[in-house]
């Protein structure tokens, strides 16, 4: 069974997602289309990389992940199809895919309309005219060589984002994502955080980790390891981002004891 996931910043108001799905089903009628999200902030490449990083491993081998958050559409950036762990990733070469699935792809292709026998693409809608046809072709189990020329994976664009770091017994990381509940999801892996750690963000400090949201009182600030395996800061039945005036890129400090 062919599966194609879609992650975009198009929203659902204007019909752009519908146009892409129409192209996919016209070219691969048996495909199952799954919406990852279409609510990324416009042009937010790191935010979309976070979503893709959460989503792609949950799908079986053979899945095609179609990712279109493309502020450089119509410019000089390349259109690419990358294979990793038996799955294809189709989208712009702007660092989104390489951030979400670190490591060297087993194959990389530059997507060309000529290779796929397509009409010239609109300069403003490569999602419909270039990426969707390429994704449909791959989802149908067709020859990847028809997508376009092979690429040197060393030349793929990679996002230059800060990484968490160990500072002796302490850890310093960052808020990577704020979800719709206002939870501050960090880039600090669970293995770096002890259950008794002191977590500081937005000028407030949380002592120790809770095992789940319900372990705190209503309105209480808490820290825990979230479902993605990283440290999160939350407010029970509240919004941590608003309370702490914190957002993506803000520092998060973790210590094993009070100074």
VOPAGU-2260 file (C-alpha; in pm, 1 decimal, decimal comma):
REM VOPAGU-2260
SITE   aa  ch    i         X         Y         Z
SITE  UNK   A    0       0,0       0,0       0,0
SITE  UNK   A    1     136,4     341,6    -100,9
SITE  UNK   A    2     143,4     600,7     178,9
SITE  UNK   A    3     222,3     968,8     132,7
SITE  UNK   A    4     235,6    1207,0     428,8
SITE  UNK   A    5     204,6    1582,6     380,7
SITE  UNK   A    6     361,6    1853,0     594,9
SITE  UNK   A    7     320,7    2212,1     477,0
SITE  UNK   A    8     270,3    2569,5     594,2
SITE  UNK   A    9     -27,8    2618,0     359,5
SITE  UNK   A   10    -306,3    2594,9     615,0
SITE  UNK   A   11    -640,9    2460,7     496,0
SITE  UNK   A   12    -826,8    2780,3     401,0
SITE  UNK   A   13    -702,4    2841,4      48,5
SITE  UNK   A   14    -719,9    2504,4    -122,7
SITE  UNK   A   15    -346,7    2461,8    -188,8
SITE  UNK   A   16    -336,3    2133,6       1,4
SITE  UNK   A   17    -635,6    2011,5    -196,8
SITE  UNK   A   18    -457,6    2083,9    -524,2
SITE  UNK   A   19    -154,7    1884,2    -412,4
SITE  UNK   A   20    -372,0    1592,1    -304,4
SITE  UNK   A   21    -549,1    1597,4    -639,8
SITE  UNK   A   22    -216,9    1565,7    -822,1
SITE  UNK   A   23    -106,4    1284,6    -592,2
SITE  UNK   A   24    -424,7    1083,0    -644,5
SITE  UNK   A   25    -432,6    1146,6   -1017,7
SITE  UNK   A   26     -84,4    1001,1   -1049,8
SITE  UNK   A   27    -103,9     738,0    -774,4
SITE  UNK   A   28    -474,3     650,6    -730,9
SITE  UNK   A   29    -413,1     381,8    -468,2
SITE  UNK   A   30    -217,1     610,8    -235,8
SITE  UNK   A   31    -326,2     670,3     121,0
SITE  UNK   A   32    -270,6    1038,2     201,4
SITE  UNK   A   33    -197,0    1132,6     562,3
SITE  UNK   A   34    -181,9    1491,4     687,9
SITE  UNK   A   35     114,9    1544,6     919,3
SITE  UNK   A   36      23,1    1909,8     964,7
SITE  UNK   A   37     -52,4    2214,4     753,4
SITE  UNK   A   38     -38,3    2456,6    1045,3
SITE  UNK   A   39     332,9    2536,0    1046,3
SITE  UNK   A   40     401,1    2907,1    1069,0
SITE  UNK   A   41     465,2    3041,1     716,2
SITE  UNK   A   42     825,8    2983,7     615,8
SITE  UNK   A   43     917,9    2826,9     950,9
SITE  UNK   A   44    1174,2    2569,3     841,8
SITE  UNK   A   45    1298,4    2466,3    1192,3
SITE  UNK   A   46     939,1    2426,4    1312,4
SITE  UNK   A   47     853,4    2199,2    1021,2
SITE  UNK   A   48    1173,2    2000,7    1081,8
SITE  UNK   A   49    1056,2    1936,1    1437,6
SITE  UNK   A   50     721,6    1802,2    1311,8
SITE  UNK   A   51     882,2    1582,8    1046,0
SITE  UNK   A   52    1131,3    1450,5    1300,2
SITE  UNK   A   53     842,1    1339,1    1520,7
SITE  UNK   A   54     639,0    1189,2    1236,9
SITE  UNK   A   55     855,0    1006,2     988,0
SITE  UNK   A   56     968,9     704,9    1190,0
SITE  UNK   A   57     607,5     625,2    1285,1
SITE  UNK   A   58     533,0     522,5     927,8
SITE  UNK   A   59     638,9     196,4     760,8
SITE  UNK   A   60     912,6     153,0     506,9
SITE  UNK   A   61     800,5     256,8     162,4
SITE  UNK   A   62     628,7     571,7     290,0
SITE  UNK   A   63     692,8     896,3     101,6
SITE  UNK   A   64     707,8    1209,9     317,8
SITE  UNK   A   65     614,9    1517,0     113,2
SITE  UNK   A   66     734,0    1828,7     293,8
SITE  UNK   A   67     670,2    2175,6     152,0
SITE  UNK   A   68     775,7    2467,6     368,5
SITE  UNK   A   69     952,2    2659,1      99,7
SITE  UNK   A   70    1018,3    3031,4     140,8
SITE  UNK   A   71    1277,1    3004,6    -138,9
SITE  UNK   A   72    1031,8    2874,7    -400,8
SITE  UNK   A   73    1115,9    2993,7    -750,0
SITE  UNK   A   74    1472,2    3086,7    -650,8
SITE  UNK   A   75    1798,1    2899,6    -666,7
SITE  UNK   A   76    1732,5    2631,6    -408,2
SITE  UNK   A   77    1718,2    2273,4    -535,8
SITE  UNK   A   78    1421,7    2036,7    -531,5
SITE  UNK   A   79    1529,9    1702,1    -388,0
SITE  UNK   A   80    1419,4    1348,8    -309,5
SITE  UNK   A   81    1619,2    1174,8     -36,3
SITE  UNK   A   82    1597,4     811,8      72,8
SITE  UNK   A   83    1658,7     716,5     434,6
SITE  UNK   A   84    1578,4     388,7     613,6
SITE  UNK   A   85    1351,8     270,8     333,5
SITE  UNK   A   86    1149,5     593,2     320,2
SITE  UNK   A   87    1157,1     880,4      70,9
SITE  UNK   A   88    1156,5    1249,6     162,7
SITE  UNK   A   89    1052,4    1494,2    -107,1
SITE  UNK   A   90    1082,2    1871,4     -75,7
SITE  UNK   A   91    1310,4    2173,4    -105,8
SITE  UNK   A   92    1678,8    2148,4     -23,6
SITE  UNK   A   93    1662,0    2407,7     255,0
SITE  UNK   A   94    1777,7    2204,9     556,2
SITE  UNK   A   95    1433,2    2090,9     667,2
SITE  UNK   A   96    1471,4    1726,9     566,7
SITE  UNK   A   97    1834,2    1687,0     672,6
SITE  UNK   A   98    1755,1    1834,2    1017,0
SITE  UNK   A   99    1458,6    1603,1    1071,3
SITE  UNK   A  100    1643,2    1288,2     963,7
SITE  UNK   A  101    2010,3    1336,9    1054,5
SITE  UNK   A  102    2269,6    1112,2     899,1
SITE  UNK   A  103    2360,6    1045,6     540,1
SITE  UNK   A  104    2072,6     949,7     307,8
SITE  UNK   A  105    2123,5     625,8     116,9
SITE  UNK   A  106    2020,2     803,3    -203,9
SITE  UNK   A  107    1963,8    1161,7    -314,9
SITE  UNK   A  108    1815,2    1293,9    -636,5
SITE  UNK   A  109    1760,2    1638,9    -781,7
SITE  UNK   A  110    1400,8    1658,4    -903,8
SITE  UNK   A  111    1354,1    1783,7   -1261,4
SITE  UNK   A  112    1033,6    1833,9   -1457,5
SITE  UNK   A  113    1202,7    1701,2   -1771,3
SITE  UNK   A  114    1298,1    1370,5   -1608,2
SITE  UNK   A  115     937,8    1307,3   -1503,5
SITE  UNK   A  116     790,0    1432,2   -1831,2
SITE  UNK   A  117     614,8    1725,1   -1661,4
SITE  UNK   A  118     513,9    2061,4   -1798,5
SITE  UNK   A  119     721,3    2355,9   -1670,5
SITE  UNK   A  120     641,3    2418,9   -1304,5
SITE  UNK   A  121     478,1    2732,2   -1172,3
SITE  UNK   A  122     745,4    2948,5   -1012,0
SITE  UNK   A  123     523,8    2995,9    -705,4
SITE  UNK   A  124     377,7    2646,9    -649,7
SITE  UNK   A  125     639,9    2375,2    -670,7
SITE  UNK   A  126     443,3    2179,0    -412,5
SITE  UNK   A  127     177,8    2105,5    -673,5
SITE  UNK   A  128     379,2    2106,2    -994,6
SITE  UNK   A  129     708,1    1945,0    -892,5
SITE  UNK   A  130     709,6    1787,8    -546,4
SITE  UNK   A  131     367,2    1619,1    -561,9
SITE  UNK   A  132     433,5    1448,4    -899,6
SITE  UNK   A  133     773,0    1327,8    -775,1
SITE  UNK   A  134     619,5    1196,5    -452,0
SITE  UNK   A  135     344,8    1017,6    -646,3
SITE  UNK   A  136     602,2     859,7    -876,4
SITE  UNK   A  137     802,4     723,7    -583,7
SITE  UNK   A  138     493,4     613,2    -391,0
SITE  UNK   A  139     390,4     407,4    -692,2
SITE  UNK   A  140     711,8     205,5    -664,5
SITE  UNK   A  141     855,5     341,7    -986,6
SITE  UNK   A  142    1221,1     376,1   -1084,0
SITE  UNK   A  143    1384,1     652,2    -870,3
SITE  UNK   A  144    1625,2     723,5   -1155,8
SITE  UNK   A  145    1337,5     892,9   -1341,2
SITE  UNK   A  146    1305,7    1154,9   -1067,1
SITE  UNK   A  147    1629,0    1325,2   -1164,8
SITE  UNK   A  148    2004,8    1320,8   -1144,0
SITE  UNK   A  149    2189,0    1172,2    -848,7
SITE  UNK   A  150    2325,2    1419,6    -591,6
SITE  UNK   A  151    2630,4    1421,7    -366,5
SITE  UNK   A  152    2475,4    1406,4     -18,8
SITE  UNK   A  153    2765,4    1607,4     125,1
SITE  UNK   A  154    2634,1    1912,4     -60,3
SITE  UNK   A  155    2284,3    1906,2      91,1
SITE  UNK   A  156    2181,8    2214,0     288,2
SITE  UNK   A  157    2185,6    2170,8     665,8
SITE  UNK   A  158    2031,6    2402,9     923,0
SITE  UNK   A  159    2277,6    2578,2    1150,8
SITE  UNK   A  160    2087,0    2547,2    1477,7
SITE  UNK   A  161    2236,6    2551,2    1828,1
SITE  UNK   A  162    2276,0    2215,7    2000,6
SITE  UNK   A  163    2241,0    2131,8    2370,6
SITE  UNK   A  164    2567,4    2108,6    2558,8
SITE  UNK   A  165    2700,8    1961,2    2879,4
SITE  UNK   A  166    2875,8    2207,2    3109,5
SITE  UNK   A  167    3025,1    1982,1    3375,4
SITE  UNK   A  168    2735,3    1859,2    3588,3
SITE  UNK   A  169    2500,8    2109,9    3423,5
SITE  UNK   A  170    2325,3    2109,7    3085,7
SITE  UNK   A  171    2232,0    2400,9    2865,6
SITE  UNK   A  172    1977,7    2359,7    2589,6
SITE  UNK   A  173    1702,5    2544,6    2409,6
SITE  UNK   A  174    1331,6    2553,3    2352,3
SITE  UNK   A  175    1288,0    2394,6    2010,0
SITE  UNK   A  176     908,9    2392,3    1980,3
SITE  UNK   A  177     601,7    2538,0    2149,2
SITE  UNK   A  178     297,9    2318,4    2094,2
SITE  UNK   A  179     -64,4    2436,2    2084,2
SITE  UNK   A  180     -95,8    2377,3    2460,0
SITE  UNK   A  181     191,8    2615,3    2532,2
SITE  UNK   A  182     429,8    2337,9    2638,3
SITE  UNK   A  183     795,9    2430,1    2594,7
SITE  UNK   A  184     957,2    2133,1    2423,0
SITE  UNK   A  185    1336,2    2143,2    2448,3
SITE  UNK   A  186    1622,8    1979,0    2262,6
SITE  UNK   A  187    1763,4    1826,7    2584,3
SITE  UNK   A  188    1747,9    1444,4    2574,6
SITE  UNK   A  189    1601,8    1255,9    2868,1
SITE  UNK   A  190    1933,7    1078,7    2937,1
SITE  UNK   A  191    2087,5    1416,0    3027,9
SITE  UNK   A  192    1831,6    1501,9    3295,7
SITE  UNK   A  193    1811,8    1342,7    3640,9
SITE  UNK   A  194    1476,2    1306,0    3819,4
SITE  UNK   A  195    1590,6    1556,9    4083,5
SITE  UNK   A  196    1725,2    1817,4    3840,2
SITE  UNK   A  197    1662,4    2190,5    3872,8
SITE  UNK   A  198    1527,6    2331,8    3547,6
SITE  UNK   A  199    1543,3    2704,9    3474,7
SITE  UNK   A  200    1369,2    2883,8    3187,0
SITE  UNK   A  201    1219,1    3229,1    3148,0
SITE  UNK   A  202    1352,7    3342,1    3484,9
SITE  UNK   A  203    1169,0    3071,5    3681,2
SITE  UNK   A  204    1299,3    2748,3    3827,0
SITE  UNK   A  205    1136,8    2407,6    3856,4
SITE  UNK   A  206    1268,3    2156,1    4108,4
SITE  UNK   A  207    1261,5    1792,6    4000,8
SITE  UNK   A  208    1077,7    1610,2    3724,1
SITE  UNK   A  209     715,9    1498,5    3735,0
SITE  UNK   A  210     617,3    1171,5    3575,6
SITE  UNK   A  211     304,8    1315,8    3409,4
SITE  UNK   A  212      98,2    1635,5    3389,4
SITE  UNK   A  213    -153,4    1518,1    3647,3
SITE  UNK   A  214     118,0    1492,7    3912,4
SITE  UNK   A  215     109,1    1874,4    3947,1
SITE  UNK   A  216    -161,2    2101,6    4084,4
SITE  UNK   A  217    -374,5    2315,1    3852,6
SITE  UNK   A  218    -171,5    2616,0    3738,1
SITE  UNK   A  219     155,6    2472,2    3868,3
SITE  UNK   A  220     474,3    2496,4    3660,7
SITE  UNK   A  221     633,1    2156,0    3605,7
SITE  UNK   A  222     907,3    1980,3    3414,1
SITE  UNK   A  223     884,7    1630,4    3270,6
SITE  UNK   A  224    1012,7    1409,3    2991,4
SITE  UNK   A  225     768,1    1436,2    2704,7
SITE  UNK   A  226     654,5    1177,8    2453,7
SITE  UNK   A  227     935,5    1276,2    2217,1
SITE  UNK   A  228    1200,4    1178,2    2471,1
SITE  UNK   A  229    1317,6    1529,5    2557,2
SITE  UNK   A  230    1271,9    1767,1    2849,4
SITE  UNK   A  231     952,9    1975,3    2851,3
SITE  UNK   A  232     834,2    2259,5    3072,0
SITE  UNK   A  233     458,4    2290,9    3114,4
SITE  UNK   A  234     181,6    2439,2    3325,3
SITE  UNK   A  235     -90,9    2201,7    3441,4
SITE  UNK   A  236    -406,8    2314,3    3263,2
SITE  UNK   A  237    -224,6    2630,5    3158,6
SITE  UNK   A  238      21,8    2773,2    2907,5
SITE  UNK   A  239     391,2    2771,7    2995,9
SITE  UNK   A  240     494,5    2980,0    2694,3
SITE  UNK   A  241     262,3    3262,9    2796,5
SITE  UNK   A  242     342,8    3243,2    3167,0
SITE  UNK   A  243     719,3    3251,1    3109,3
SITE  UNK   A  244     714,9    3472,0    2797,2
SITE  UNK   A  245     931,4    3203,3    2640,2
SITE  UNK   A  246     958,8    3066,5    2288,4
SITE  UNK   A  247    1178,9    2878,9    2046,3
SITE  UNK   A  248    1548,5    2947,2    2085,9
SITE  UNK   A  249    1528,6    3053,8    2450,4
SITE  UNK   A  250    1785,2    2905,7    2684,1
SITE  UNK   A  251    1696,9    2623,2    2921,5
SITE  UNK   A  252    1941,5    2548,0    3203,3
SITE  UNK   A  253    1946,9    2221,5    3397,1
SITE  UNK   A  254    2147,5    2173,4    3717,1
SITE  UNK   A  255    2183,7    1887,0    3959,7
SITE  UNK   A  256    2180,5    2110,2    4269,3
SITE  UNK   A  257    2123,6    2468,7    4377,4
SITE  UNK   A  258    2421,5    2703,8    4349,9
